[in-house]
Amino acid sequence: MKSRVLLPIYSLVALRFTQGSVWSAEKADPALVPNIFAPESTPAHAIFDLAVFVLAITGAIFVVVTGLLLYAVIRFRRRADDDGVEPAQVYGSGPIEAAWTIVPVLIVIVLTLATARVVHELQDARKPAGALDVQVIGRQWWWEVRYPKLGIVTANELHVPISQGSERSPTFLDLRSADVVHSFWVPRLAGKLDLVPNKVNSMWIEPERPGLFLGQCGTYCGTQHALMLLRVYAETPRDFARWVAQQKKLAEEDPSAAAGRLVFERTACVNCHAVNGTVGDGRFGPDLTHLMSRATLASGAVPNSPEALRAWIKSPDQFKPGVLMPAMNLNDADLDNLVAYLTTLK
């Protein structure tokens, strides 16, 4: 497992959105800013505390060294009555040399032990009986989210329960990549961890309160890396159970949208997308069984609405240049029917 303690930046510069962005409506809320200085999860707190500890020690070193330097510059500066005679030279000082050898060694040992403790705490944490197992698969440029024990597959949104009282409910994530190297990064919940092809990395999160936490792919993975966004919903156990029950349902069969379902099943949509209860069983694109239960399309690039969905299907490249989803080239009637069907998938 590869873990990184991140540099103290206030927010993600890469969190930008295209036209119609949902971020424009959310960035005004400070609680939604992916700020590493506001940890909201057990692993994030451990990383934050370690970062503060390291910053305090290195800050103290900076103050001491700078102070000594300023003292030497001021105390031994050239004076107006200086006779120009070179002072007596001192070659070596046992106590000073021992001090500047021993003290740095002790500092390195302390920092190493503190870091090792946090790494052990995060990497070797025991999985409680009430833990949730989730697989997160990075793709260009979206996130596939699977709950193996619950039989749920979704995309770009991760729903997890919070721990309440003595009943812990951490979420253990198996991180995989279907193509190139990606990085899972939700700054308020944990550190950044790479998703590497042909390898499974693991991490865990344990949100402290219900709420929405925004994340981002943290490693450049192609043209639309900046628009490979992630939303993590931390929910009470009751709300999470309600979400699970809703996600386990088969896709609704609305007779009024039968024409649109026929369009879906007769076009290339079924080659890439799956909808439970239909012939669609594709795995190259997001599972659409409960498409309209998600807040965004295209991994956060577009707000999810019938109008945006229609525009996305008609011309995906307009919103996410380089996206692998092709324009379907449907006539207006078929496009309207298809959108009418997809909007019933809640």
Wavefront OBJ file of the C-alpha trace (Angstrom):
o trace
v 0.000 0.000 0.000
v 1.313 3.405 -0.940
v 0.315 6.299 1.272
v 1.243 9.952 1.043
v 1.084 12.773 3.557
v 0.039 15.680 1.398
v 1.503 19.138 1.195
v -0.530 21.830 2.983
v -2.507 23.424 0.210
v -5.871 24.913 0.982
v -7.874 23.380 -1.819
v -7.549 21.444 -5.043
v -6.642 23.658 -7.957
v -7.625 20.777 -10.193
v -11.215 20.884 -8.980
v -12.564 22.833 -11.930
v -15.741 22.257 -13.860
v -17.041 22.981 -17.318
v -20.187 24.909 -18.203
v -23.214 24.108 -16.045
v -20.902 22.980 -13.267
v -22.312 21.709 -10.004
v -19.212 23.063 -8.274
v -20.360 26.611 -8.926
v -23.327 25.941 -6.669
v -21.252 24.199 -4.011
v -18.028 26.180 -3.782
v -19.747 28.869 -1.721
v -20.205 26.354 1.088
v -16.912 26.141 3.049
v -17.955 22.735 4.399
v -17.669 21.285 0.890
v -14.190 22.595 0.093
v -11.742 19.631 -0.068
v -9.592 21.150 2.669
v -6.868 18.991 4.244
v -6.893 21.322 7.261
v -10.412 20.207 8.186
v -10.227 16.408 8.705
v -13.572 14.645 9.131
v -12.463 11.019 9.358
v -10.270 8.909 11.625
v -7.477 8.360 9.033
v -7.567 12.034 8.030
v -7.171 13.063 11.677
v -4.161 10.757 12.069
v -2.486 12.241 8.986
v -3.356 15.787 10.028
v -1.970 15.310 13.556
v 1.254 13.866 12.142
v 1.573 16.775 9.709
v 1.097 19.294 12.525
v 3.681 17.475 14.671
v 6.240 17.451 11.836
v 5.488 21.091 11.036
v 5.995 22.052 14.715
v 9.395 20.342 14.902
v 10.637 21.669 11.566
v 9.265 25.096 12.446
v 11.195 25.060 15.719
v 14.367 24.077 13.812
v 13.778 26.948 11.407
v 13.331 29.433 14.271
v 16.484 28.228 16.092
v 18.688 28.177 12.991
v 17.398 31.526 11.749
v 17.820 33.024 15.225
v 21.427 31.841 15.479
v 22.136 33.121 11.994
v 20.692 36.550 12.795
v 22.608 36.631 16.087
v 25.887 35.867 14.307
v 25.223 38.441 11.569
v 24.367 41.179 14.083
v 26.805 40.278 16.866
v 29.842 39.870 14.607
v 29.121 42.485 11.960
v 31.885 44.837 10.831
v 31.991 47.876 13.106
v 33.260 51.419 12.463
v 36.221 50.964 14.848
v 37.193 47.557 13.463
v 41.013 47.371 13.208
v 40.856 44.776 10.440
v 42.897 42.237 12.399
v 41.726 38.681 11.949
v 40.477 37.263 15.243
v 41.856 34.093 16.733
v 40.628 31.054 14.823
v 39.016 28.116 16.541
v 39.550 24.783 14.796
v 36.968 22.299 16.041
v 34.789 22.145 19.118
v 33.920 18.787 20.553
v 30.723 19.856 22.359
v 29.377 21.819 19.374
v 30.155 19.051 16.881
v 28.560 16.459 19.160
v 25.483 18.647 19.559
v 24.921 19.212 15.844
v 25.342 15.477 15.232
v 23.312 14.052 18.099
v 20.403 16.496 17.996
v 19.597 15.966 14.273
v 19.880 12.193 14.736
v 17.429 12.330 17.633
v 15.046 14.500 15.595
v 15.165 12.051 12.673
v 14.505 9.133 15.027
v 11.511 10.898 16.588
v 10.046 11.794 13.195
v 10.640 8.255 11.901
v 8.927 6.655 14.888
v 5.974 9.072 14.704
v 5.532 8.430 10.982
v 5.895 4.663 11.378
v 3.221 4.675 14.086
v 0.730 6.466 11.840
v 1.566 4.285 8.825
v 1.061 1.169 10.950
v -2.183 2.540 12.373
v -3.585 3.173 8.894
v -2.184 0.259 6.920
v -2.570 -2.500 9.489
v -5.869 -1.459 11.041
v -8.065 -4.384 12.030
v -11.345 -4.626 10.220
v -14.271 -4.502 12.687
v -17.220 -6.838 12.267
v -19.407 -3.948 11.130
v -17.008 -2.726 8.447
v -18.232 -2.118 4.901
v -16.279 -3.516 1.927
v -16.219 -1.477 -1.269
v -14.332 -1.840 -4.531
v -13.414 1.370 -6.336
v -12.234 0.991 -9.922
v -10.636 3.949 -11.666
v -11.405 4.361 -15.355
v -10.730 7.085 -17.893
v -12.331 9.267 -16.600
v -14.832 8.088 -14.030
v -15.141 5.924 -10.942
v -16.880 2.558 -10.795
v -18.041 1.731 -7.275
v -18.973 -1.825 -6.305
v -20.371 -3.214 -3.055
v -19.605 -6.966 -3.470
v -21.490 -8.173 -0.385
v -24.515 -6.016 -1.161
v -24.727 -6.679 -4.910
v -24.713 -2.967 -5.732
v -22.876 -1.261 -8.593
v -22.880 2.495 -9.036
v -20.631 5.218 -10.398
v -18.915 8.412 -9.281
v -20.655 8.409 -5.911
v -19.613 6.527 -2.809
v -22.208 6.078 -0.068
v -20.877 4.992 3.328
v -22.280 4.787 6.874
v -20.836 6.771 9.746
v -19.821 5.239 13.069
v -22.140 5.928 15.977
v -21.033 5.556 19.569
v -19.171 2.336 20.232
v -20.480 0.708 17.036
v -17.789 1.422 14.483
v -18.642 1.227 10.783
v -15.474 2.075 8.850
v -15.398 1.532 5.105
v -12.525 -0.516 3.694
v -11.737 0.275 0.075
v -10.067 -2.013 -2.469
v -8.667 0.314 -5.102
v -8.126 -0.967 -8.636
v -7.479 0.517 -12.065
v -8.921 -0.648 -15.361
v -6.433 1.271 -17.517
v -3.816 3.743 -16.255
v -2.627 4.945 -12.846
v -5.252 6.976 -10.979
v -5.306 8.251 -7.389
v -8.164 8.174 -4.923
v -8.163 11.420 -2.954
v -10.888 12.750 -0.682
v -8.797 15.141 1.447
v -11.190 15.406 4.395
v -11.485 11.641 4.757
v -8.029 10.171 4.114
v -4.713 10.558 2.351
v -4.107 9.950 -1.324
v -3.585 6.419 -2.620
v -2.764 5.247 -6.140
v -4.884 2.868 -8.195
v -2.394 0.819 -10.170
v -3.237 -1.556 -13.058
v -2.986 -5.242 -12.107
v -2.611 -4.403 -8.420
v -5.040 -3.958 -5.529
v -4.268 -1.236 -2.996
v -6.297 -0.834 0.166
v -7.280 2.004 2.456
v -10.111 2.841 4.839
v -12.221 5.819 5.796
v -14.425 6.476 8.796
v -16.415 9.722 8.490
v -17.423 11.334 11.759
v -20.600 13.069 10.630
v -23.183 12.817 7.877
v -22.476 14.989 4.886
v -21.056 15.284 1.389
v -17.299 15.169 0.849
v -15.735 16.016 -2.503
v -12.769 14.210 -3.986
v -10.642 14.098 -7.101
v -8.302 11.824 -8.982
v -4.921 12.945 -7.636
v -2.614 11.685 -10.400
v -2.624 12.874 -14.004
v -4.360 10.115 -15.936
v -5.147 11.679 -19.308
v -6.980 14.504 -21.015
v -9.888 14.726 -18.582
v -7.980 14.057 -15.371
v -9.248 17.318 -13.853
v -12.837 16.201 -14.467
v -12.500 12.815 -12.806
v -14.369 13.898 -9.702
v -15.839 11.914 -6.827
v -18.615 12.523 -4.318
v -18.658 10.680 -0.988
v -21.922 10.699 0.944
v -21.515 9.854 4.627
v -24.876 8.796 6.029
v -26.402 7.614 9.266
v -26.855 3.816 9.404
v -30.588 4.263 8.850
v -30.127 6.493 5.797
v -27.454 4.185 4.419
v -29.757 1.161 4.820
v -32.464 3.106 2.981
v -30.037 3.878 0.146
v -28.970 0.214 -0.060
v -32.594 -0.930 -0.305
v -33.256 1.568 -3.072
v -30.145 0.548 -5.028
v -31.035 -3.151 -4.842
v -34.300 -2.605 -6.677
v -34.552 -3.485 -10.341
v -34.925 -0.679 -12.824
v -38.451 0.670 -12.909
v -40.601 -0.359 -15.866
v -42.664 2.655 -16.797
v -45.038 1.772 -19.668
v -44.940 5.376 -20.839
v -41.183 5.034 -21.453
v -41.371 1.741 -23.375
v -40.319 3.430 -26.624
v -37.201 4.807 -24.966
v -36.313 1.444 -23.473
v -36.550 -0.043 -26.944
v -34.142 2.608 -28.232
v -31.748 1.773 -25.410
v -31.849 -1.955 -26.106
v -31.487 -1.592 -29.880
v -28.537 0.808 -29.944
v -24.907 0.553 -28.916
v -25.853 1.726 -25.404
v -26.157 -1.888 -24.222
v -22.574 -2.641 -25.278
v -21.180 -0.303 -22.622
v -23.923 0.214 -20.029
v -25.930 -2.096 -17.802
v -29.501 -1.698 -16.591
v -30.777 -4.488 -14.358
v -33.831 -6.161 -15.818
v -32.903 -5.379 -19.428
v -30.592 -6.911 -21.998
v -28.073 -4.188 -21.218
v -25.119 -5.750 -19.425
v -22.169 -3.675 -20.639
v -19.279 -3.052 -18.289
v -17.257 -0.394 -20.125
v -19.442 2.475 -18.943
v -21.300 3.311 -15.728
v -24.184 1.132 -14.563
v -27.387 3.077 -15.320
v -29.875 1.097 -13.234
v -30.360 4.027 -10.849
v -28.904 6.787 -12.981
v -31.231 9.559 -11.816
v -30.424 8.945 -8.153
v -27.011 10.526 -8.785
v -26.328 14.233 -8.540
v -24.044 14.505 -11.549
v -23.204 13.019 -14.918
v -19.758 12.337 -16.390
v -18.030 12.039 -13.011
v -19.047 15.471 -11.809
v -18.662 17.352 -15.078
v -22.384 17.920 -15.635
v -25.301 18.337 -13.197
v -27.790 15.500 -13.577
v -31.028 16.735 -15.117
v -33.123 15.659 -18.124
v -31.838 18.633 -20.135
v -28.207 17.965 -19.281
v -28.663 14.248 -19.913
v -30.044 14.944 -23.384
v -27.156 17.269 -24.207
v -24.645 14.749 -22.832
v -25.986 11.876 -24.963
v -26.124 14.076 -28.041
v -22.570 15.395 -27.735
v -20.433 14.051 -24.847
v -17.308 15.665 -26.251
v -18.895 19.068 -25.716
v -18.638 18.600 -21.962
v -15.645 16.300 -21.676
v -13.306 16.460 -24.696
v -11.618 13.123 -25.271
v -14.284 11.133 -23.441
v -14.578 7.537 -24.643
v -18.363 7.695 -24.958
v -19.252 8.433 -28.603
v -22.057 10.668 -29.795
v -24.999 8.363 -30.507
v -26.216 10.302 -33.565
v -29.866 9.622 -32.762
v -32.668 11.556 -34.404
v -34.592 13.931 -32.167
v -37.517 11.570 -31.643
v -35.319 8.650 -30.567
v -33.197 10.936 -28.415
v -36.243 12.305 -26.632
v -37.613 8.805 -26.066
v -34.272 7.562 -24.765
v -33.963 10.470 -22.326
v -37.554 9.924 -21.177
v -36.675 6.298 -20.410
v -33.404 7.074 -18.641
v -35.080 9.629 -16.402
v -37.266 6.841 -14.990
v -34.160 5.045 -13.676
v -34.218 6.335 -10.120
l 1 2 3 4 5 6 7 8 9 10 11 12 13 14 15 16 17 18 19 20 21 22 23 24 25 26 27 28 29 30 31 32 33 34 35 36 37 38 39 40 41 42 43 44 45 46 47 48 49 50 51 52 53 54 55 56 57 58 59 60 61 62 63 64 65 66 67 68 69 70 71 72 73 74 75 76 77 78 79 80 81 82 83 84 85 86 87 88 89 90 91 92 93 94 95 96 97 98 99 100 101 102 103 104 105 106 107 108 109 110 111 112 113 114 115 116 117 118 119 120 121 122 123 124 125 126 127 128 129 130 131 132 133 134 135 136 137 138 139 140 141 142 143 144 145 146 147 148 149 150 151 152 153 154 155 156 157 158 159 160 161 162 163 164 165 166 167 168 169 170 171 172 173 174 175 176 177 178 179 180 181 182 183 184 185 186 187 188 189 190 191 192 193 194 195 196 197 198 199 200 201 202 203 204 205 206 207 208 209 210 211 212 213 214 215 216 217 218 219 220 221 222 223 224 225 226 227 228 229 230 231 232 233 234 235 236 237 238 239 240 241 242 243 244 245 246 247 248 249 250 251 252 253 254 255 256 257 258 259 260 261 262 263 264 265 266 267 268 269 270 271 272 273 274 275 276 277 278 279 280 281 282 283 284 285 286 287 288 289 290 291 292 293 294 295 296 297 298 299 300 301 302 303 304 305 306 307 308 309 310 311 312 313 314 315 316 317 318 319 320 321 322 323 324 325 326 327 328 329 330 331 332 333 334 335 336 337 338 339 340 341 342 343 344 345 346
